[in-house]
């Protein structure tokens, strides 16, 4: 009963995380009800995504070259916060509690899924640390077995004199996702970070 074009749109919406068939139908029908202008606005927005890439410096979203965070004069260019995904950067920026730099790994170690160190943005992380500007490396991987293993692996690879390596405090629930943590929880976790070796 549903036209093929609408069915195709529903199928695409249903591919988004947390969107089931019914939600996808509601979005598609709402878009249809908005008329051609609304559909054109959505089409143009989607087309503009082709201009978005990953920042060569930190791995966050950028439209031209480096991202806005790397381009602007941050208050503390000696702190580097390592996260798994670009969405984690957005979560920390919402707290307004961190004024340093970021590094997006592109995931976490998971040998069973074939995600080994060479699949993450570790070479570029090591290069940034080799410059000598960073005095504190904050490992903010997700509080899960894989996230902890990733943090411990990185800490073992980058230990050097003058670099303080810390991990987020446990304000974030075990097994949770940083993307869905509220700003207050993330701020407490950031403020309660501690060294990996009890320091």
C-alpha positions as CSV (number, residue, x, y, z in Angstrom):
1,X,0.0,0.0,0.0
2,X,2.9,2.4,0.6
3,X,4.6,3.8,-2.5
4,X,8.1,2.3,-3.2
5,X,9.8,5.7,-2.8
6,X,8.2,6.2,0.7
7,X,9.1,2.6,1.6
8,X,12.7,3.3,0.6
9,X,12.8,6.4,2.8
10,X,11.3,4.5,5.8
11,X,14.0,1.8,5.3
12,X,16.7,4.5,5.4
13,X,15.3,6.2,8.5
14,X,15.0,2.8,10.3
15,X,18.8,2.2,9.9
16,X,19.5,5.0,12.4
17,X,20.4,3.9,15.9
18,X,17.4,3.8,18.2
19,X,14.9,4.2,15.3
20,X,12.4,1.3,14.8
21,X,10.0,0.8,12.0
22,X,7.2,2.9,13.6
23,X,9.4,5.8,14.3
24,X,10.8,5.7,10.8
25,X,7.3,5.7,9.4
26,X,6.3,8.7,11.5
27,X,9.4,10.6,10.3
28,X,8.8,9.7,6.6
29,X,5.1,10.7,6.8
30,X,5.9,13.9,8.6
31,X,8.4,14.8,5.9
32,X,5.7,14.1,3.3
33,X,3.2,16.2,5.1
34,X,5.7,19.1,5.1
35,X,5.6,19.3,1.3
36,X,8.3,19.7,-1.3
37,X,10.0,22.7,0.4
38,X,10.7,20.6,3.5
39,X,12.0,17.7,1.5
40,X,14.3,20.0,-0.4
41,X,15.6,21.4,2.8
42,X,16.4,17.9,4.1
43,X,18.0,17.0,0.8
44,X,20.3,20.0,0.8
45,X,21.3,19.3,4.4
46,X,22.2,15.7,3.5
47,X,24.1,16.9,0.4
48,X,26.2,19.3,2.5
49,X,27.5,16.3,4.5
50,X,29.8,15.6,1.6
51,X,31.8,18.7,2.8
52,X,32.3,17.2,6.2
53,X,35.5,15.1,6.9
54,X,37.6,14.2,9.9
55,X,40.1,16.7,11.2
56,X,43.6,15.5,10.4
57,X,44.8,16.8,13.8
58,X,42.3,15.4,16.3
59,X,39.8,13.2,14.3
60,X,36.7,15.4,15.1
61,X,34.3,16.6,12.4
62,X,35.6,19.4,10.2
63,X,34.3,21.2,7.1
64,X,37.5,22.6,5.8
65,X,40.9,21.3,6.9
66,X,41.2,21.4,10.7
67,X,38.2,21.5,13.0
68,X,37.1,24.5,14.9
69,X,38.4,23.2,18.2
70,X,42.0,22.7,16.8
71,X,41.8,26.0,14.9
72,X,40.7,28.2,17.8
73,X,43.0,29.2,20.7
74,X,42.0,26.8,23.5
75,X,42.8,27.9,27.1
76,X,44.9,24.8,27.8
77,X,46.9,23.4,24.9
78,X,48.9,21.2,27.4
79,X,45.9,18.8,28.2
80,X,44.9,16.2,25.6
81,X,41.7,14.3,26.2
82,X,41.5,11.0,24.3
83,X,38.0,9.7,23.4
84,X,36.7,6.9,21.2
85,X,34.3,8.7,18.9
86,X,33.5,12.2,17.6
87,X,30.2,12.2,19.5
88,X,32.2,11.9,22.8
89,X,33.9,15.3,22.0
90,X,30.4,16.8,21.7
91,X,29.4,15.3,25.1
92,X,32.5,16.9,26.8
93,X,32.0,20.2,25.1
94,X,28.5,20.4,26.5
95,X,29.9,20.2,30.0
96,X,31.9,23.4,29.4
97,X,34.4,21.9,31.9
98,X,37.3,21.1,29.6
99,X,39.3,23.7,27.8
100,X,42.1,21.5,26.4
101,X,42.5,19.6,23.2
102,X,41.0,16.3,22.0
103,X,42.1,13.2,20.2
104,X,39.5,10.8,18.7
105,X,40.7,7.2,18.4
106,X,37.9,6.0,16.1
107,X,36.9,3.2,18.4
108,X,38.4,0.9,21.1
109,X,40.5,-2.2,21.0
110,X,38.4,-5.4,20.5
111,X,40.5,-8.2,19.1
112,X,37.5,-10.5,18.8
113,X,35.9,-8.0,16.4
114,X,39.2,-7.5,14.6
115,X,39.9,-4.0,16.1
116,X,43.6,-4.1,16.8
117,X,45.9,-1.1,17.6
118,X,46.6,-0.5,13.9
119,X,42.9,0.1,13.3
120,X,42.8,3.1,15.7
121,X,44.3,6.6,15.3
122,X,47.2,5.8,17.6
123,X,50.1,6.8,15.3
124,X,48.8,10.3,15.1
125,X,48.3,10.3,18.9
126,X,51.9,9.3,19.5
127,X,53.1,12.0,17.0
128,X,51.2,14.7,18.9
129,X,52.7,13.5,22.2
130,X,56.2,13.5,20.7
131,X,56.0,17.2,20.0
132,X,56.4,17.7,23.8
133,X,53.6,20.3,24.3
134,X,51.2,17.9,26.1
135,X,51.8,17.5,29.9
136,X,48.6,15.7,30.8
137,X,47.1,12.9,28.8
138,X,43.5,12.2,29.9
139,X,42.2,8.8,28.8
140,X,38.4,9.1,28.4
141,X,37.6,5.8,26.8
142,X,34.2,4.2,27.6
143,X,34.0,2.5,31.1
144,X,33.8,-1.0,29.7
145,X,36.3,-3.9,29.4
146,X,37.3,-2.8,25.9
147,X,37.6,0.8,27.0
148,X,39.7,0.0,30.0
149,X,41.9,-2.3,27.9
150,X,42.4,0.5,25.3
151,X,43.4,3.0,28.1
152,X,45.9,0.6,29.6
153,X,47.4,-0.2,26.2
154,X,47.9,3.5,25.4
155,X,49.3,4.2,28.9
156,X,51.8,1.4,28.4
157,X,52.9,2.8,25.0
158,X,53.3,6.5,26.0
159,X,54.8,6.5,29.4
160,X,57.5,9.2,29.4
161,X,59.0,11.8,31.7
162,X,57.0,14.9,32.2
163,X,53.7,13.3,31.0
164,X,51.0,12.8,33.5
165,X,48.6,10.1,32.4
166,X,45.1,10.1,34.0
167,X,41.8,8.2,33.5
168,X,38.3,9.6,34.1
169,X,36.8,9.2,37.5
170,X,34.1,6.7,37.8
171,X,31.2,9.1,37.6
172,X,30.2,7.4,34.4
173,X,28.4,4.1,34.9
174,X,30.2,0.9,33.9
175,X,29.2,-0.3,30.5
176,X,27.6,3.0,29.7
177,X,28.2,5.2,26.7
178,X,29.7,8.7,27.0
179,X,27.3,10.0,24.4
180,X,24.3,9.4,26.6
181,X,25.8,10.6,29.9
182,X,24.5,13.9,31.3
183,X,26.7,16.9,31.6
184,X,26.9,16.9,35.4
185,X,28.0,13.2,35.4
186,X,30.7,13.9,32.8
187,X,31.9,17.0,34.7
188,X,32.3,15.0,37.9
189,X,34.0,12.2,36.0
190,X,36.4,14.7,34.5
191,X,37.2,16.5,37.8
192,X,37.6,13.1,39.6
193,X,40.1,11.7,37.1
194,X,43.1,9.8,38.6
195,X,46.4,8.3,37.5
196,X,46.3,4.8,36.1
197,X,49.1,3.6,38.5
198,X,47.6,5.0,41.7
199,X,49.2,8.4,41.3
